[in-house]
Amino acid sequence: MRRLVVEADGGSRGNPGPAGYGAVVIDPVSGETLAERAEYIGVATNNVAEYKGLIAGLTAVRDLAPDASVTVRMDSKLVVEQMSGRWKIKHPDMKPLAAEAARILPGAQVAYEWIPRERNKHADRLANEAMDAGKRGEQWSPSASSAALDRGAARALAVPPPSGPPGDAAAGAAAARAALAGAASAGTGSGSGSGVRDRDAVRDRDAARVAAGTPAALDTTAVVEASHEAKPAPTAGWGAPDLGTPATFVLLRHGETALTPQKRFSGSGGTDPELSPAGLRQAEAVAAALAARGTIQAIISSPLKRCRQTAQAVADRLGLDVLVDEGLRETDFGAWEGLTFAEVKERHPEDLEAWLASPKAAPTGGGESFAAVTRRVTAARDRLLSRHQGRTVLLVTHVTPVKTLVRLALGAPPEALFRMELSAASLSAVAYYADGNASLRLLNDTSHLR
């Protein structure tokens, strides 16, 4: 059976806003571009545009080779997971598009694979060309497209299949180094960045080989860098064995409540306030940003209302359910609930001083110490890691749990809690590896609110 690769993408400048899609059909053996499709579709969301790109790519395959085995490669986790049947499709705009895509070719012929955005450049450029054409009041024209240039560069640096047995990665690496040695050295003389362009082109080429299942698929970035000086692979440090896909916790602090701008203590022992109008807008903004990224596979929330509201806004965009974990609730601030820092300092100065000095000290009136919160959050972390190995999970929680997870990931002392800024509706992220190590990937990102 003939094998083909579809790469598809879509975008919206505003989400919703002026939108377009791009799709390309590739011969995975030769790297040849067999068909390109792109169109400006008017005002739509990112997800609608991505589905339109998928439909265009599958339709192009049906026109070229209706019996072909197809690997669809997209940087939209949402589309890949929904079309693979692993995520529910709840959004009314998505259901008919997914159904249309599923009818184009028999399901047994089509497989879906997520790829990072930087490896979907051809389709991304087509989508942007379509949106640019729409801005000019035109439709995209193949004759005006330059999206195939990257693929042409990849073909110029094509690595022949290794002579060793299928799956022999060592033989494949040796063949790649030999084939790339000239190209890599040619890119070092001028310092113009041509080596980087060559590396990106080869990565695109080998990604097509991975999708096609051809022998000895390679990490082409490592191959290009290795071509400068061949050395034995180290057994530690950066060259240590791959520990597999980490579990990634994306940590979302809830949106604002009426108490947030006033900087009042608001924990799990107070009035359980709802999101304010500003908080609701923040929740929608972060939901749109996470939907555009398309990497979230599960959503888990604190039981408090402000978190559940924020989590539901994201869930509605992604078509996911919200699970609740008691371990993610905020600190119980006891008698300090609803008070400002200045009011607590005036009413309970000794208790506040002790609380600032020791993680074992609890707020006045039977509140929770930071040491107790750490034990609770650690137990929740370990419980969730055991259930979500290798997945990307959104945890919608509060200031103290987020800071605690970050502190523990960094191995920082308890006083580090007072040295982090964490805004309402901000995103942070920690990756957890199989050997027990953790890596802080993001802290207090609020770019989606600007």
N, C-alpha and C positions, 0 to 999 in steps of 0.2 A: 504494500500500500504506500502511495506517495505521502511524504511528510511535509507539512508546511507550518510556518510560524506566523501568527498574527500579533503585531504589536499595536496597541490602541491607546488613545488618551483623549481627554476632553478638558476644557477649561472654561471658566466664567470670570469675567472681570467685574466682580461685584458680588457674585454668589448670593442671590441671583443677579445677573447682569448680562451684557453682551457675551455670547458664548459660541464656541465652535468645537469641532472634534477633528481628530486625525487618526488614520489607520493605515498600516502598511502590511503587505503580505510578502514574506521572505522565504526563499529557498534556503533551508538551514545548512545544506551541504556546500553550495557555492557562495552563499551570502548574497545572492542576486535579489534585488528588489523586483518583485513580479507585479505588484499593483500598489497604488497609492490612492487613498480616498481622504478628502477633507471637505468640510462645509461649515459655513457660518449659519447658525440656527436661531438667531435672534436672542431674546432675553430668556435665560434658563439658568439652572444651578449647575455646579460642577458635576454632581452625580448624574444628572440628566445628560449632560454633554458626554460624560464617560461612557454611559450606556449607548448613546448614539454612535460613538466611535466603535464600540464593540460590534454593534449591529452592522455598521458599514464594513468592518473588516471581515466578519463572517460571510456577509453577502458577497464580497469580492472573492472569497475562497469558493463559495458555491458556484460562482460564474466561471472560475478558472478550473477547478478540479473538485466536483461535488463529492467524490469518493475519498478525498484525502483525509489523512489523520492530521488533526490540527492542535497545536499548542498555542493557546492565547496567553500573551504575556502583557500584564498591565501593572502600573504602579498604584492603582486604586485597590486597596485591601477590601473595601466595601464590595465592589463589583466582583472581585475574584472569589471572596468568601460566599457571597450570595449565589453566584452562578455555580459554585461548587456544591451548593446545598448545605453548607455548614452554618450559615447565618440565615435567620428568618428575614423575609422581605415584608416590612410593615408599611413603608411609605407608599401612599396611593400613586405617586408619580413613578415609582420604581417598578411596581408590579407589572403593568402592561409592557414596559420596556424589557424587563427580564423575560417575560413570556415570549415576546417577539424574538429575542435573541435565541431562546431555546428552540424555537421552531425552525430556524434556518438550516441547521444541520442535525443529524441524529446525535443524541447525547453521547453515545459510545465513541464517536469520532473526535470529540472535543475535550481537551484537558486545559485547566487554568493554572497559571503560575504567577505569583506576585514577584515583581522586580522593583528595585529602588528607582526613584525618579531619574537619577543620572544615567541609568541604563535604558531609558525609554526616550532618548533624545529625538529619534527620527519622528515618532508619532507626536511627541510634544511640539516639535517645530511645525509639523503640519497643522496642528490645532491652532497654534499662534498665527501662522500664515492665514488661516481661515478667518480668525478674529480680526486680524489687520485688514483683510480684504473687506470684511463686513463694515469696519469703521469707515472705509472709503466708499461705502455704498455699492460694493461689488461682491461677486462670489469668487471663491478660490479657483484658480486655474492651474492645472498641472504644468503648463508650459512656463509659468512664472515661479515655480517652486524650486527652492535650493535645498530642501530637506534631505534629498538623496546624497548630498555631498559627503556627509559623515559616513554613510554606508559605503560609498565609493572608496573612501580612505581606508575603511576596514578591509575591503576586498584587496586593496593594494598590499596590505600587510598580512594577508591570509596565511595562517599556519597550516601546513599539510598534516594529515593524520599521521600519527606515529606508526613505525613499522612493527612495534611490539604488539603483544596480545591486547585485546580490548580491555580497557580499565587499567592499563599499566601506566599509572600517573608518572612514574619516574621516567619512562621512555617518552611520554608526552612532554614533560618538562624539558628534557634534553633536546627534543626536536624543536620545541618552541624557542629555546635559547639560541640554537643554531640559526633558526630562521630570522630571529629578531635582532641578532647581534649587529648586523649591518645597519638596520633601521635605527636602532638605539644610538649607535655611535654617530650616525649622520645627524641626529638631532642635538648633539652636544656641542657642536662647534660654534654656532652663532649665539647661543643663549636666548633664542627667540621664543622658547616654549614649545617648539615643535615636538619634543619628546613627550610632553603632556598630551598633545593632540593625538600623537600616535598611540599612546597608551590607551586613551579613551576609545579610539577606533578599534583597537585590538580587543578591548573588553567587550564592545558591542558585537564584534565578530564571534568571539568565543561564547558569548551568551546565547547566540543562535545555535551553536554546537551543543550547548547544554540542553536547550529545549528539544533538540532533535535526537538526543541520546547518542551522539557520535562518540567515539572512543576518547578517553583521556581529556575530559573537560578540565580547564585550568583556571586558576586564579591569575588572570592575565596581568593584573597590577604587579603581583609578586614576580611574575616571569620577566616583565620588562625591567624591573629594578634588578633582578638577578643577572640579567644579561650584561650588566656593567662589570660585575666581578663575581664569578661563581665561587660559593663557599659552602661547606657542609652545613646542613640545617642544624641550628643550636637546639639543645634539649630543654632550655629554660628561657625565662624572660619572654621577649616578643615572639620567639620561635617555639614556645611551648605548645604541646598538643592542643588541638581545638577542643574546647569543652562543650561545643554545641551551642544552640541558640539559647541565650539567657532568658529568664523570665523578667519582663520589664514592667515595673509598676509606674504608671503615669499618675502623678499625685496632683489632684485638683482641689484647691481650697474652694469652698462654696462661695457664691456671690454675696454681695452686701445684704445685711439686714438694717433695720432702723438704728441698731446699736453700733454698727461697724464704724461709720464716720465719726461717732462720738468717742470711739476708742474705749468702750465699756467692756468689762469682763463679761463674756457670754459663753458659758460652758454647757455642760450637760445637766447641771442642777438648777438652771434658771427657767425662764418662761418658754423656751423652745420657739424663738421668733421665726416668722416666715421671711422669705426674701422680700426686700423692698422693690419698688419699681426699677430702681437702678440695678439691683441685684438680678432681677428677671432679665433685664437687657444684657447684663454681663453673662448670664447663663446661656442665652441664645447666641451670643458672640463666641463663647468658647465652644459651644456645640457645633457651630458652623466651621470653626477652625479644625476641630477634631474630625469632623466628617470629611473635610478636604484632605486631611492627612490619610485617613482611611486605614489606620493601623490597629485600632482598638478592637479587641476580641471579646471582652467581657467588661461589665460595669458593676462595681461593688461600692456601696454607700454606707456612710454612718447612718444610724437610725434617726438622727435629728432632722427636723423638717427642712431646714435650709439646705442641707446636703441632698436630701431626697428630691427636692425640687430641682436643684442644679443637675443632679444625675439624670432625672427624667427628661430634662431638656436635651441632653446628649443622647439618651436612649431613643427618643423619638426621631432624631436625625439618623441614627445608625440602625434602627430596627432591632435593637437589643433589649433584653429584660434587665431590670435593676435588682440586684441581690443586696441584702442588708447584712452587715456584720457589726455586732455590738462592740467589737474591739476597736472600731474606728471612731467612736464617739469622742467628743472633746473632753478635756479635764473638767471635773466637777470643782468649781471655784468656791463652793460653800457660801459663806456669808458675803463674799465679794461679788457675787453674781449681780450684774446690772450696774455696778459702781465703776467710776473712772479710777485710774491709778492714783490721782491726787486725793480722791475721796477715801480710798483704802488707806493711803498713807496718813491721812488725818484721823481716821477712826481706829485703825489697827496697826499702828506704826511698828510695834515689836514683832508682830506676826509677819508683816510684810518684809521686814529686815531679815528675819530668819528664812523666809521663803526664797529671797534673793540669794542668800548665802549658802543654802544647802538643798539639794534635790530631794532630800528626805523630809523636808518640812512641808506641811500641808497648809492650805489657806484656812482662815478662821472658820470655825463652825463645822468641822468635819469634812472639809473638801479633800481633794486628791493631791498627793504629792507628785512631783515629776517622776520620782522613782517608781511609784505605783503605776503611773501612766506608761512608763517605759516597759514595765513588765507586761502590761496589757497589750500594748502595741506590738511588742516583740512576739507575743503568742499569736496575735492576729497575723502578723507578717509570715511567721513560719507555717501557720495553718493554710494561708492563701497560697504560699509558694508550693506547698505539697500538692495543691489542687490545680495549679496553673503553670506547671513546668513548661518552659519554652514559649509561653504566650505573652501577649501584651495586654495588660489589664489596667483599666482606669479605676483608681481608688478616689472617691469623692469624700473628702474629710475636712479636717479643721487645722488650725495653726499648729497646735501642739503635736498631734500625730504626724503631720508632714515633717515638721522640724525634727522630731524624734527619729523618723526613718532616715532622714538625711544625715543626722548626727551619727547614727549607728553605722550607716554605710561608710562614712568617712573615718570612723574610729575616733571621733572628736569627744572631748570631755563634756559633762552635763552643762557647764556654763556656756557652751556654744549655742544653746537654745536662745540666749539673750543677744546673740550676735548675728542673727539672720533676719532679714526683712522678708515678709511673706504677705503679698497683697491679696485682696479679695479676688477670686476667680483666676488666680495665677496657676501656672503649670510648672511642675518639677518632675523629674524622672530618675529612677534608680534601676539599674540592670543587675540581676542576681545570677551568678554563674554556678555551675555544677560543683565546683570545688569549694563553695562557701564564700567566695569573694564577691564584693559588690562594687559597682562603679556608678558614681553620680554623673548623670548625663545632662541634667537641666535643673536650673533653680530659679524660681520666681519669674517665669516668663509671662509677660503681660502684653506681648506684641499684638495679640488678637483683640485687645481692647482699645487699640489706638486707631 
